[in-house]
Amino acid sequence: MKLDKFCQSCMMPKESAMFSAGTEKDGNKKNDYCNYCYIKGEFTQKDTIKTAKDMQEMVKTQLQKQGIGKVKRWFYTIGIPKLDRWNRG
């Protein structure tokens, strides 16, 4: 699976109608991340989401609220630890 087609923080598909690119401090778009994860050059929810596992749990909760079943929630979040945000050195 090519991960560059997803937000590199939460794995939202860039093809999704809900996807809007995040922004840098200067207002330029940062297409690597969605606007739910990255605004004005900073990650959102940085006090509560510190690890890939934290992000997986948050995304699963949001998907559950949307009525997405357990298997699909797992499928949609399994790749999160492989994303760039969680693999920076």
Secondary structure, DSSP 8 states (H G I E B T S, - for coil): --GGGB-TTT--BTTSTT--EEE-TTS-EEEEEETTTEETTEETTTTT--SHHHHHHHHHHHHHHTT--HHHHHHHHTTGGGSGGGG--
